Amino acid sequence: MNFKMIFHILGKILYITAILMLLPLIVAIVYGEKEMYLPFIAPILLFLAIGVPLEIFKPKNTLIFAKEGLMCVSLGWVVTSIIGALPFYFSGYIPSFLDSLFETVSGFTTTGASILENVEILPYSLLFWRSFTHWIGGMGVLVFLLAVIPKTDMSMMHLLRAEAPGPVVGKLVAKMRLSARILYGIYILLTLFLIIFLVAGKMPFFDSVVTSFATAGTGGFAIKNSSIAYYNSAYVEIVISIFMILFGVNFNIYYMLILRNFKRAYKNEELKWYLGIIVITTIAVMINIYSMYSNVSEALRLSFFQVSSIITTTGFTSENFDLWPMFSKTAILFLMVIGASAGSTGGGIKVSRVIILFKSIRNSIKKTISPRSITSITLSGEIIDSKTEKSVLDYFVLYIIIAVSSIMLLSLGKHDGITNISAVLACLNNIGPGLRVAGPLGNYSSFTALSKIILIINMLIGRLEIYPIIALMSPITWKRR
């Protein structure tokens, strides 16, 4: 284990996060929020005090492998979340450090689960930081690091593999740094387009910026208690719905389109499944809720928005879907689990894993019926090797074990079963709102301290896709070998 290189990379992460935290400090200065200067300056100095010394002393051995990659990612996210929680805590708006940590982890992991009963009391700078954590975490702290550091080598691929979402991780181009820059270039461009469209829809500029951050990271932190429903605008809902879907697409697709490789993009099987699930579920939910609304167009708009929000794991709400019929709520729970595409900013199990699982089950049935048959699993025309297939099956097993264990631990608290199940699924899949107490108009403030800790771990596990957090907690990882 190359601990020196791990801490060197951790130093870079903290140093860069300190620079990013200057933005909400600037917002505080612009809006004259003098009481917020110290709550931001203190963590910035702490980030720098820890990060700069670690970053300066570069070890001779700079090689890192899979184990180091997992450790860098997990430690980076945990330490960044702890220090990133300090503005909430120091400002006094969230007096409990555990609650401040919950809010910040929810931000960086793009979950959007909140302990705030009234978000509208927060100053502009905290609202900005809260949504900006979504934007930072959406593409990934380590992807940003790879985009800005002056030099990388192939060992840095382990960082990208450890943080990138989805079962099959590839490179856009041969050079890691260029890959990361292309990803962030697309990410920034889409974010800017969304800001422009929202401003054009007469949403206030500040609201447009922070809402775009939350949409881009598929996080869902709103700055109004009633979320997107506050704006009472069909235009805003449709624009955000479309962009939520766009951010839930594998970013490799956009790179293919930039290169005018339309044929390859069209053949992408995951994209077809992803869009197909959205269309079918939207129609099914619309039919189910039609009787609750005045016309078909309203039911369709609300259904489309909520389906887009949940499958992309954004978690915005335009309606209290907890009041919808059981069929619609069940469909929403299924979408929570499925999630967005691999290589997107969305969470969940990922559509590609679901495809591989279905095809693996189909192959098993074929082999049972006809033992001599030779079958293989393909995804977008490419054969999925047995190692990838096994990793997907292992992921599903671990996912179920973690979900069931978390639900059991939450049952020690004071909430009902539906609340606990939906809360675990909402946090493990990085969605945010669940049902009942944790529903669209609810929050997580009434959960016990133990439940909040379990849900914090769930959020990190969901965003980093299990293995980095397991590696951090495993004694084997810390052995010098």
N, C-alpha and C positions, 0 to 999 in steps of 0.2 A: 504493500500500500504506500503510494507516494504522498504522504501527508503534507509535505512541504509545498508540493504543487497544488494540492487541494486548497490549502489555506491561501496560496498566492491567487488562485482564481476567485476564491471567496472574497479576497481583498478587492479585486477588480469589480466584483458585483456590488459590494458595499460602496465603493468609490463612485461608481456610475449612478447608483440609486440616490446618493447624496446630491449629485448634480441634478437629477430629475426632480428631487424634492424642492429645488429652488423655484420651480414653476408655481406651486401653490403659495409659496412665500411671496412671489411677485404678485399673485392674485390678491393676497392679503394687503399688500402695499397699495395696489391700484384701488381697492375698495375701502381703504382706510381702516382696516381691521387691526388696529395696533395691539389689541389683546392677543392676536394670533401670531405675532412675530416670534416670541420666545418658544411657543409650542412647536414651531417648525425649525427654528434655528438650533435648538437643543439636539433634536435627533439628527440634523444635518451634521453638526459637529461630532456627534457620536459615531455616525457612519464613517466620517473622515478619519476620526481618531483610531478606529479599528481597521478601516479599509486601507488607508494610505500606507502604513507600515507593512502590512501584509503584501500589498501590491509592489512596493519598492524592492523588497528582498526576493528576487527571483532565484529559485533553486537551479543548480546545474542540471539535474535530471528533470526535464520538462515533459517526459512521456507520461501519458495517462491512458488507462485501459477501462474496460467496462465497469469495474468495481469503483474506480476513482470517479468515473463519469456519474454514476448513481449517487455517490457521496456529495459531489460538487453540487448537483442539482438539488438534492434534498436539503442539505445544509444551507445552500443559498436561499431557498424559498423560506425556510424556517426562520433564519436570522433576519432576513429582509422583512418578514411579516412582524416579527417581534419589535424591531426598531420602528417600522412603519406604523405601528399602532400607537406610538408615543404622542403624535399630535392630537389624537382623539382623547387620550388619557390626560395629558398635560393641560389641555384646554378646559377640562372639566365637563365637557359636553357628554362624555361617556365616563363617569367616575370610577367604574370598575375596570381594572386592567384586563381581566378575562373577557369582558364584553368588548373592550377596545380591540383585543387580539382577534376575537371572533369576527368583528366587523372588517378588520384589515385582511385576515386570511380569506374571508368571503370575497373581498375585493380583488386581491392578487390572483386567487384561484378562479376568478370570474363566476363565482357562485351567485352572488347577489342576495344571499340570505341575510337579513338584518335584525338587529336587536333593538333598533330605534323605533319608538312608538310614534314619534313626530319628527320626521326628517327635515321638515320645513323650518325648524328652529336653528339649524346649523348655519354658520356663516359661510359666505361664498367660498372662502379658501378651503374649508373642510369639505364642502360639497365637491369642489374641484378635485381635491386629493382623493376623495372617496371614489369618484368615477375614474380618475386617472390611474388608480391601481388596477382597474379593469383593463385599461388600454395597455399598461405595461405587462400585465400577466397574460393577456390574450394571446400574444404571439410568443411570449416566453421570455423570462429574464435572461436565459443563456443564449437564446437566438439573438437578442439585442446585443449581448456581450460580443458574440462572434461577428456581428455586423460592424462594431465600432473599434475593436482592438486592431492594432496595426499589422499584426502578423499571426497567422494560424498555421497549424500543420495537421496532418491526417489524424493524429491522436485526438484532435478536437471533435472528430466525428462522434466520439463516445458521449460528448456533452449533448450534441444534437439528438442522438439516439435516445438518450436518457430522458430528454424533455419533450421530444416530438410526440404528438398524439397519433395513435393508430398502429395496426399490426405490421405494416410494411413501410419501412422508412427508406427513402431513397434521396439522392441528391439532385437538385435542379441542374447544377453544373458541376464541373470537376473541382472547383475551388470552394472550400467551406465558407470563407469570408464573403465571396461573391454570392453564394447561395443565400446566406443570411441577409445580405443587402437587397437582393431581389425580393425576398419575402417581405422585408420591411418597406420596400418601395411600393409594392402592391398594397400593403396594409395602410400606409399613410395616404396613398392616393384614394382608396375607397373611403377612408375616414373623411378626407377633405370634400369629396363629392357629397357625402351624406350631410355634412355641415351646410354646404351650399343649398342642397334641396330643402333642408329644414328651415333655414333662414328664409328661403323663397316662399315657404308656407306660413310665414309670419310668426314663427316661433322665435322668442327672444334669443339674441345672439349667445348669451351665456348658457341658456338652456340647450340651445342647439349643439354647442361644443361638448358639454358634459354628457348629453344624451347620446351624441355620436361616439364618445369614448366608451360608454357602457354598451352600445350596440356593436361596435367594432370588436370589443373583447368578448362579445356574447355574455356579458355579465349581468346587466339588468338593474343595476342600482339607479333608481329614479330620484329626482330631487323634489318630487311632490308625493304626498301621502297616497294619493289615488293613482300613482304611476302615470302611464301615458293617457289614461282616461281623463286626466285633469284638463288636457288641451281640447277635448271635445271636437276633434278634427279628423274627418275621414281621410283627408289628404295626408296628415301626419302619420296616421295609423298605417296607411297603405305604403308610404315611403319607407317607414321603419320596418314593416313586414318584408318588403323586397330586400332591403339591405341586411336584415337578419339572415335571410336565406343565402344571400351572397357571401356573408362572412362564415356561413356554415358549410361552404363548398371547399373542397381540397384546393389549396392555393397553387398546386401544381397545374391545375386546369387553367388558371389565369396565365401562367407562364407559357403553356401550350398555345393559348390564344394570342399572346404577344408575338410568339414565333410563327403565327398563322398555321399552326399544326391543328387545323380544325377537325380533321378526320380522326386523329388520336383522341382529341377531347370529346368528340361525339361518341366514340366507342367506349368511353369510361363507364363501366358497369355500375360503380358505386354512385355516380352522379344520377344515373337513370333511376336506381332504387330510391335514392334520397328524394328526388323530385316526385317520383311516383307515390311514395309514402305520404308526402305533403298533400298532393292533390286528392288522393283517396280519403285520407283522414279528414281533410277540410270538408269535403262533400258529405261524408258520413256524419260528422259533428254538426254541420249546418242543418241537415235533415232532422237530426235529433233535437236541436234547440230551436227549430223554426217557430214552433208554437209559442215560444216565450217572447218573441219580438214582433214588431209591427209589419215587417216585410222581409222578403227573401234577401234583398241586398244587404240589409243590416245584419241578418243572421250570417250571411256569407262573409261579410267583412270581419265580424267579430271572431268567427270560426277560423278564418284565414290568419288573422293576427295571432290568435292564441296558439294555434297549431305551429305556426312559424316560430313563435317565441319559445315554445317548449321543446320542439325537436332540435332547435339550434342551441338549446340550453341557455337562452338569454334570460328569460324569466320576467320580461315586462308583462304588464297586464293592462288590457283595455276594458276588461269586464271581470266581475267576480265569478270565475268559473267554478267556484266551490258551490254555487247555487244551481249549476247545470245538472241535468239528469245523470244518473249513475253511469250510463253508457259513455257519455262524453268524458266524465271524470276518469273512468277506467282507460279510455283511449289516451288521455293525457298522461296517465301513469306509465303506460306502455311507451309513449314517445319519450318520456324522461329517461327510460332505460336505454332505448335505441340510440338517441343522441344524434349528433351531426356527422359529417364526413371526417375521415382520417386526414390529417394535414390541414385542418381548419382551426379556427379559434374556438370552436364549440367543444362541449364535453360529451358525457355519456359513453356507452360502450363503443360506439362508432358503427356506422352502417356497414363498413367493409367487414368488420368482425361478424356482424349478424349474417351477412351473405356467406362468408366462409363457414360459419357454424351450420347454416341450413344445408349447404352443399355437402358438408362433412357428414351430416345426419343422413342425407339422401344417398350418399355413397355407401354408408354402413348398411342401409336397408337393401341396396342393390347387391352388396356382397353377401348378405344373409340369404337372399333369395337365390343368387347365382354366385357361389363361392369362387368360381374360376374366372369370373369377369374381371377385367383390368380397367379400373377407372381412375381418373385424376381430377383434381379440383382446379378450376381456372377462374381468374378474376381479370376482367377486361382483356381476355385473350391470352393472358400470361399464366403459366402453370404455377400453382402455389405448392411449394415444396413441403415435405412432411414436417420439417422443423417449424415452419411458420404455422402450419395447421395445428401442430401440438401446442404451440405458444398461445394460439387463440383459445383452444380448449382449456388450457391451464388458466388463462385469464378469466374465463367464464366461471370456472370452479372457485378460484380465489375471490372473484367478485361476489358470488353467492354466499361464500363463507363469511366474508366481511360484512355484507348487508344483513344477513341473519343475525350474526353476533352483535352488530350495532343495534338492531331493533330490540334484541333481548336486553341489552344494557340500558337502552332508553326506557324500556318497560319498568325499570326500577324507579322511574320518575313518577310524575303526577298526571301525565297526559294519557289520552285514550289511544287505542291501537292504531286507528286510521291516521291520527296525527303523527304518531311515532314512525309508522311505515313510510308515510309520505315525506316526513322530514329527513329520514335517512336517504331515501331515493333522491330527494331534491338536493341534498348536500353531496352525496356520493357521486352524483351525475352533474354536479356544478350548475344547478338550475336556479335554486333560491326558494321561490314560493312552493309550498306543498298544499295540503288540504287542512281544513278545520283551523286549529290554533295557528298552524304555520301557513295558512292559506293566503290568497292574494291580498286580503285586507288585514291579515294578521302579522305577527312577527315572532322572533325566537327569544324575546326577553324573559318570558315566564318559564323557560326550560331550566332545569337544575344545573348546577355547576358541572357535575359529571356528564350530563347530557351535552352541554356545550363543548366540553373537551372532546367527547366522542365525535361530535359533528365537525369540529375543527379538524380532527384527524381524518375524518371522512372526506372533507373538502380537499385536503392535501393529497390524499390517496387517489381521489377521483381525477384531479388535475394532472398529477404526475403519473397516473396510470399504474398504481399499486407498487411496483418494484422499487423505485427510489426510497419510498418511505419504509418499506419492509427492510431494505438494506441498511437504512439509518438506524433502525431499531434492533437489528440483528447483531449479537456479540461477535459472530464470525467475521463480519465486515471489518471490525476494528482491530482484528489481530494483524500483527506485522508479519507478512509472509511474502 
